[in-house]
Amino acid sequence: QKEVEQNSGPLSVPEGAIASLNCTYSDRGSQSFFWYRQYSGKSPELIMSIYSNGDKEDGRFTAQLNKASQYVSLLIRDSQPSDSATYLCAVNVNRDDKIIFGKGTRLHILP
Amino acid sequence: ETGVTQSPTHLIKTRGQQVTLRCSSQSGHNTVSWYQQALGQGPQFIFQYYREEENGRGNFPPRFSGLQFPNYSSELNVNALELDDSALYLCASSFARGNYNEQFFGPGTRLTVL
């Protein structure tokens, strides 16, 4: 069973600090990795995608990928109350378009 | 550019009934994936359609079926509804096939089975 694991949280971070969200996956053949943000009662919104080892930065967001360790993370700098949401890690499997999601980590930014 | 749309927004059915959910893909996208999201869980992959054919299926029974139309819009049909089918149903569209396409979600349909 191919899986994506995330800590369910909640993760509480003071406003202005760095939030670090982590995800591990079991399929060594995975090549595409995504982070989605989901506000309560809303659908997931794609915020980052990463395909190769290393870091990818987009504004306040940085995705980090380590395929050897089967680990992907998301850093949010200068956290804002509007960043409070559930963050879903998603990974493709079987070298096709099927994406497996983790259960998500609830992030709470403390004003 | 038109985003992914879904209808209806909310739906209430009783056990044993049948339901059809609809999705219009984002302009330029030819692939539609359907997901079921129970409360407090991540989205679970139901199936995917590419160019009107099923292209992969998750661990869902045959009473979950789908269609994709020539304009790439899609339907999800669920027969013999069960209480556990109550969930948010999400449609996501993407372009082409392969490892690098990103999926964009519609607003979802909230299904309640009584």
HADDOCK unambig.tbl for C-alpha pairs under 7 A between the chains (distance, minus, plus):
assign (segid A and resid 31 and name CA) (segid B and resid 99 and name CA) 6.45 0.50 0.50
assign (segid A and resid 32 and name CA) (segid B and resid 99 and name CA) 6.01 0.50 0.50
assign (segid A and resid 32 and name CA) (segid B and resid 100 and name CA) 5.97 0.50 0.50
assign (segid A and resid 42 and name CA) (segid B and resid 107 and name CA) 6.55 0.50 0.50
assign (segid A and resid 43 and name CA) (segid B and resid 105 and name CA) 6.59 0.50 0.50
assign (segid A and resid 43 and name CA) (segid B and resid 106 and name CA) 6.77 0.50 0.50
assign (segid A and resid 43 and name CA) (segid B and resid 107 and name CA) 5.22 0.50 0.50
assign (segid A and resid 43 and name CA) (segid B and resid 108 and name CA) 6.26 0.50 0.50
assign (segid A and resid 44 and name CA) (segid B and resid 105 and name CA) 6.37 0.50 0.50
assign (segid A and resid 45 and name CA) (segid B and resid 105 and name CA) 6.86 0.50 0.50
assign (segid A and resid 46 and name CA) (segid B and resid 104 and name CA) 6.72 0.50 0.50
assign (segid A and resid 95 and name CA) (segid B and resid 99 and name CA) 6.07 0.50 0.50
assign (segid A and resid 96 and name CA) (segid B and resid 98 and name CA) 5.52 0.50 0.50
assign (segid A and resid 96 and name CA) (segid B and resid 99 and name CA) 5.72 0.50 0.50
assign (segid A and resid 97 and name CA) (segid B and resid 97 and name CA) 6.42 0.50 0.50
assign (segid A and resid 97 and name CA) (segid B and resid 98 and name CA) 6.02 0.50 0.50
assign (segid A and resid 97 and name CA) (segid B and resid 99 and name CA) 6.09 0.50 0.50
assign (segid A and resid 100 and name CA) (segid B and resid 45 and name CA) 6.89 0.50 0.50
assign (segid A and resid 101 and name CA) (segid B and resid 42 and name CA) 5.66 0.50 0.50
assign (segid A and resid 101 and name CA) (segid B and resid 43 and name CA) 6.09 0.50 0.50
assign (segid A and resid 102 and name CA) (segid B and resid 42 and name CA) 5.58 0.50 0.50
assign (segid A and resid 103 and name CA) (segid B and resid 41 and name CA) 4.86 0.50 0.50
assign (segid A and resid 103 and name CA) (segid B and resid 42 and name CA) 4.10 0.50 0.50
assign (segid A and resid 104 and name CA) (segid B and resid 42 and name CA) 6.10 0.50 0.50
